Amino acid sequence: MPFDAGLACRLQAMFGHLPELVETRMFGGFGYLHQGNMCVGIYYDSLILRVGVAAAESLGREEHVGPMDITGKPMKGWVKVAAEGTTEDDALARYCRYALNFVATLPAKKPAR
């Protein structure tokens, strides 16, 4: 699956210096893991974020934000932000903070063997 390389570069600039985040390529996509938990990613040209159920409901009322539904079944606690919602660096950083704050509360996943 192709993803927005420009958005990936912006995320790399934002997260590349944070040792707690690991860049990953999964299923042809791009994203970041925090202690083995998916945090932020790119689906085509949209930003996908794991923010928890409460924040997903709140953010879902904002323009350009909706449920993350890539299989026909929305994923609880995740949102998808359309490209129009991430053109400004401040907006991108704000959305990513929601994901970072939420994923930091999750227990670390054990590495696969």
MARKOLKE-531085 format. One record per residue (C-alpha): y, z, x. Coordinates in pm, whole numbers, always signed. Each point is the difference from the previous one (the first is absolute). Last residue first. Layout:
N
@c2=Y, c3=Z, c1=X
...
***
This chain:
113
@c2=-1451, c3=+1917, c1=+1009
@c2=+292, c3=+5, c1=-239
@c2=+282, c3=+236, c1=+99
@c2=+33, c3=+313, c1=-216
@c2=+284, c3=-23, c1=-246
@c2=+290, c3=+239, c1=+40
@c2=+87, c3=+209, c1=-303
@c2=+289, c3=-128, c1=-209
@c2=+347, c3=+159, c1=+4
@c2=+131, c3=-240, c1=+270
@c2=-92, c3=-283, c1=-237
@c2=+267, c3=+112, c1=-246
@c2=+290, c3=+38, c1=+240
@c2=-83, c3=-324, c1=+180
@c2=-26, c3=-193, c1=-327
@c2=+330, c3=+126, c1=-141
@c2=+162, c3=-54, c1=+340
@c2=-115, c3=-365, c1=-9
@c2=+197, c3=-62, c1=-319
@c2=+319, c3=+142, c1=+152
@c2=-49, c3=-192, c1=+326
@c2=-33, c3=-331, c1=-185
@c2=+308, c3=+77, c1=-209
@c2=+204, c3=+87, c1=+309
@c2=-121, c3=-314, c1=+178
@c2=+128, c3=-223, c1=-282
@c2=-221, c3=-289, c1=-115
@c2=-264, c3=+237, c1=-132
@c2=+44, c3=-19, c1=-377
@c2=+16, c3=-380, c1=-13
@c2=-338, c3=-15, c1=+177
@c2=-164, c3=+170, c1=-297
@c2=-98, c3=+364, c1=+38
@c2=-360, c3=+86, c1=-86
@c2=-89, c3=+353, c1=-95
@c2=-297, c3=+230, c1=+59
@c2=-91, c3=+336, c1=-153
@c2=-253, c3=-145, c1=-239
@c2=-122, c3=-349, c1=+91
@c2=+61, c3=-256, c1=-275
@c2=-314, c3=-191, c1=-108
@c2=+7, c3=-380, c1=+9
@c2=-89, c3=-7, c1=+369
@c2=+343, c3=-9, c1=+165
@c2=+177, c3=+244, c1=-226
@c2=+242, c3=+225, c1=+182
@c2=+218, c3=+121, c1=-284
@c2=+360, c3=-109, c1=-9
@c2=+322, c3=+10, c1=+196
@c2=+263, c3=-278, c1=+5
@c2=+245, c3=+201, c1=-214
@c2=-84, c3=+367, c1=-21
@c2=-212, c3=+155, c1=-277
@c2=-312, c3=-25, c1=+213
@c2=+164, c3=+228, c1=+257
@c2=-30, c3=+296, c1=-237
@c2=-357, c3=-72, c1=-111
@c2=-109, c3=-76, c1=+354
@c2=+172, c3=+318, c1=+121
@c2=-204, c3=+211, c1=-241
@c2=-331, c3=-179, c1=+69
@c2=+10, c3=+8, c1=+378
@c2=+202, c3=-216, c1=+240
@c2=-240, c3=-251, c1=+154
@c2=+226, c3=-297, c1=+61
@c2=-32, c3=-376, c1=-20
@c2=+283, c3=-223, c1=+119
@c2=-3, c3=-349, c1=-146
@c2=+6, c3=-334, c1=+182
@c2=-377, c3=-65, c1=+7
@c2=-127, c3=+358, c1=-40
@c2=+160, c3=+209, c1=+272
@c2=-98, c3=+354, c1=+78
@c2=+107, c3=+361, c1=+10
@c2=-203, c3=+322, c1=+2
@c2=-373, c3=-64, c1=+29
@c2=-169, c3=+322, c1=+102
@c2=-175, c3=+23, c1=+337
@c2=+228, c3=+270, c1=+136
@c2=+301, c3=-207, c1=-106
@c2=-86, c3=-367, c1=-36
@c2=+242, c3=-291, c1=+17
@c2=-16, c3=-348, c1=-147
@c2=-82, c3=-367, c1=+27
@c2=-222, c3=-225, c1=-207
@c2=-288, c3=-233, c1=+87
@c2=-256, c3=+233, c1=-157
@c2=+131, c3=+280, c1=+217
@c2=+235, c3=-20, c1=+296
@c2=+110, c3=+338, c1=+120
@c2=+293, c3=+164, c1=+173
@c2=-57, c3=+369, c1=+67
@c2=+255, c3=+260, c1=-95
@c2=+1, c3=+349, c1=+154
@c2=+135, c3=-138, c1=+328
@c2=+330, c3=-104, c1=-159
@c2=+178, c3=-249, c1=+229
@c2=-127, c3=-310, c1=-178
@c2=+99, c3=+130, c1=-345
@c2=+342, c3=-148, c1=-79
@c2=-6, c3=-291, c1=+244
@c2=-358, c3=-77, c1=-101
@c2=+101, c3=+18, c1=-367
@c2=+278, c3=-255, c1=+60
@c2=-240, c3=-224, c1=+189
@c2=-250, c3=+18, c1=-288
@c2=+277, c3=-91, c1=-247
@c2=+74, c3=-310, c1=+207
@c2=-370, c3=-86, c1=+21
@c2=-34, c3=-3, c1=-380
@c2=-375, c3=+4, c1=-60
@c2=-269, c3=-265, c1=-11
@c2=-336, c3=+93, c1=-148
***
